[in-house]
Amino acid sequence: MYRNNIDAKLLKRIQSKEFEEAVDQAVRSFMYDLDYMLLEEQQTSSNQNYSSIQANSAVKWINPV
């Protein structure tokens, strides 16, 4: 009987608007972090595909990995 009461309370919380909004916020935060990490990765990998120009030196081409 006690377990049914806990399950009912938990189910009520999960079905609440506040819980839904908290989950939505967590997903948006995760997606933002993922976008940032992917952008960093893309910039890192694209930097390896371009010339490396240093002052007073010849252009060196970097081979893509």
C-alpha positions in Angstrom: 0.0 0.0 0.0 2.8 2.4 0.9 4.6 1.7 -2.4 1.4 2.5 -4.4 1.3 5.9 -2.6 4.9 6.6 -3.5 4.3 5.6 -7.1 1.2 7.8 -7.3 3.2 10.8 -5.9 6.0 10.2 -8.3 3.7 9.8 -11.3 1.9 13.0 -10.3 5.3 14.9 -10.2 6.4 13.5 -13.5 3.1 14.5 -15.2 3.4 18.1 -13.8 4.1 21.1 -16.0 7.1 22.0 -13.8 8.7 18.7 -14.4 8.1 19.0 -18.2 9.6 22.5 -18.2 12.7 21.2 -16.2 13.2 18.4 -18.7 12.8 20.8 -21.6 15.4 23.1 -20.1 17.8 20.3 -19.5 17.5 19.1 -23.1 18.0 22.6 -24.4 21.1 23.0 -22.3 22.4 19.7 -23.5 21.8 20.6 -27.1 23.5 23.9 -26.7 26.5 22.2 -25.1 26.6 19.6 -27.9 26.4 22.3 -30.6 29.3 24.1 -29.0 31.4 20.9 -28.8 30.6 20.0 -32.4 31.5 23.6 -33.5 34.8 23.4 -31.7 35.5 20.0 -33.3 34.6 21.3 -36.7 36.9 24.3 -36.3 39.7 22.1 -35.1 39.5 19.7 -38.0 39.0 22.4 -40.6 42.0 24.3 -39.3 44.1 21.3 -40.3 43.0 21.5 -43.9 44.3 25.0 -44.6 47.7 26.5 -45.2 49.8 27.4 -42.2 51.2 30.9 -42.8 53.9 32.2 -40.5 55.6 35.6 -40.6 58.7 35.7 -42.8 58.4 32.1 -44.0 57.0 30.1 -46.9 53.5 28.7 -47.0 53.4 25.2 -45.7 50.4 23.0 -46.6 49.0 20.8 -43.9 47.7 17.4 -45.0 44.3 16.5 -43.8 44.2 13.6 -41.3 
